[in-house]
Amino acid sequence: MANSDKPRLIVAKCPSEPSVQIQRPSRAEAEEAVRTLIRWVGEDPQREGLKDTPARVARGYEDWFSGYANDPEAYLARTFEEVHGYDEMVVLRDIRFESHCEHHLAPIIGRVHVGYLPDEKVVGISKLARVVDAYARRLQVQEKMNAQIANCIQHVLEPKGVAVVIEASHQCMTTRGVHKPGVVMVTSTMLGAFREDARTRREFLNMIGNPVSGERS
């Protein structure tokens, strides 16, 4: 697509949110914005080492924020019903993710644990990881991302319950501000059986090492 084009970006909707259309600036405008920031910090964007930086940053943003072009629900559309009556918990833990804080554009790096109780249908486990990536590769708040992943799985698969726990380090507080490295933020969303049944919730937390209670195996 030519740099002068201004395509419309359709943000993939969440089950509880309407789709949003945003007019994207051209790549040339994006690169000029980077040059402005370079000048603002006191550097010369025409210096040899910085000449190609605006283009590199634009390409980096295309990768880091590629989730806006993906529909998480579509990843869960293909399910499997021939599971010979399997109705126990399905858990995928330690899904590494990289995201960016919507308040400071600083990286959020961590892992997601996903569990669900099937009700007649299951989905390929790689699709759960793709759902995580689709939401992570956007400007995010961890609590919101946690709920989005859980609600998406619940909405599409309609299982008996969904559990999602996220553990992440936020560089907006480790490399700036209070400068507290080594801090991990833990959030959780429990739906259906995981919220209503303490034994089911406890089984899931034990399987992932119980980060919510601070106990690790």
N, C-alpha and C positions, 0 to 999 in steps of 0.2 A: 504494500500500500504506500502511495506517495506521501512524502512528509507533509505536503500541503493539505492532504485530506483531513477532514475532521469527522471521523466516524462516531456514531452514537454508541455508547456503551450501555448495554442492558445488564444491570446488576442482578444476578440470580437471586430469586426471592427465597426467603425462609418460609416455612409453613404458616407462620403468624404475621408475616410482613408482606406488603404489596411490592411488586417489582418497581424499580426506580430507573429512570432513564437519565443519563448524564451526558452532556455534550463534552467530549474530550477535546482538548487542544491538540494542535499538531505536534509532531516530534520536534520540529524546529523551535516551537514555542517552549516546549519542555526543556530542551537543551539550553535555551536562552535563560530560562529560570535558574538553571544550575550555574550558569556563568554569573548571574546576579548574586547568588549566594557566595560564590567564590570571591567575588569582589567585596562582598559585605564582610567576610571574615578577614579581609586585608591582603588578599593574594591577587595575582595577575593571571586571569584565565588564559592569556595568550602565552604564558611561560611554557617552555617546551614540555615539561612534565605534566602540565594541566590542559594542554590543547585538546586532547581527546577525552578528557574526563567527562564533559557533559554527555557525549555519546555513550560512554561506558555506563554512566549513571542511568540514562534512559533505558538502556538494555537491561540493566540490573532491576529497574522498577518493573519492567515487563515480566521478569521472572518472579520477583518477590510478591507481586500483586496479581499474578495470573489467576487467582481464585475468582476474581470478578467476572471472568469470562466463562466460568464453569458452573453448571447447575448441580449442586450436591444431590438433589433428589434423583436425577437421571442415573447416577451411579448405582442406585439401589433398585432400579426398575426391573432388572432381571433377577428373579429369585428361583429357588429350587424347592419343590414340594415333596420330591421323592427322597425323604430322609428316614424312611422306615420307622416312623413314630418317634423320632428323637425329639424330646421336649425339655431337655436340660439346658442349663446355662451355656451360652457361647461367649467366650471372653477373648479379646485381643488386647494384649497389654504392651506397654512400652513402645507405642507408636511415636517416633520422634517427629517433632514439628518445628518449624521456624516461622515466626510471625513478626508483626511490627505493632508497637503500641500506637494507638490512634491519637494519643495526647502529645507524644514527643517524636514519633517516627523512629523510636529506638527498637532494636530487636527484642523479641520475646522468644526464648528457646527452651524447649522442654519436651515432655512426653505426655501422651494421652492413653488412658486405659478405657476400653469400651466393652460393655457386656450387655447382652439382651437375652430374654427368655422367649424362644420362638413360639409362635402360634400357627403351626401348619407350614410355615415357609421360612427358609434361611437364605442368606445372601453370601456370595463369595467373600472371603475375608479381606482380599485386597481392596474390595469396594469400600469397606469400612475405613481403611487407611486413606482412600481417595476422598471420602467425605471429610475426613479430618483436614487434609491438605486444601480442599476447596474453601473451607472456612478460614484456615490458618493463613492462607496467602491473600489476606485482605488486611486493611487497617483494623485492629481489634482491641477489645478489652477482654481479658481472660474469662471473666464471669459470663459475658455475652456469648463468647465462642463456645463455652461449656454448654450453655443452654441450647445454642443453635444446633450443635452436633446431636445432642440427645433428642431434641424435638424433631429433627429431620428423620432420624432413624425410627422414632415412634410413629411419625406421620405416614411414612411410606411402608414400612414393614408391618405395622400394627401388631407388634409382639405383646406378650403379657407384661413386659416391663423393659425399661432401658436404664442403664447406669453408665455415667461418664465421669471420670475423674481426671483432672489435669494437674500436673506438677510442672512449674515453669520458673525460670529465672528471667527477671525483667531488667534489661540494661538501662532503662530510664531511672532506676534507683541504684544500680551497681556501678555505673560509669559516670553518673552525674547526680545532682541533688544531694541526697544523704550519703552517697558512696558507701553502700553496704553490700559488698560481695558475699557470695555464698548463701544468700537468702533465697529460699524457694517458696513460691506461693502455691497453695493447694486449694482447688475448688472442686465441687462435685454437684452433679445433677442426678437425682434419682426419680424415676417415673414408674408408675404402675406397681408391680409386685416389689420392686426394689425400695420403693417408698413405704409401701403398706406392710411388708413382711420383714421384720427385723432379722430373721434367720437368713432370708435370701440376701438381704443387704450385707450381712456379716460374712456370708460365704463369698460374695463377690470381693469384698474388701480383703479377705484373707488370701484370695487368689492373686491379688495384685500387690500384696505386701502391706496392706493397711496404711497407706500414706495419710489418710484422713485423721487417724488417731496418733500418728507419729511413730507407730511400730513398724519396723521393717524386718523381713525375714532374711 
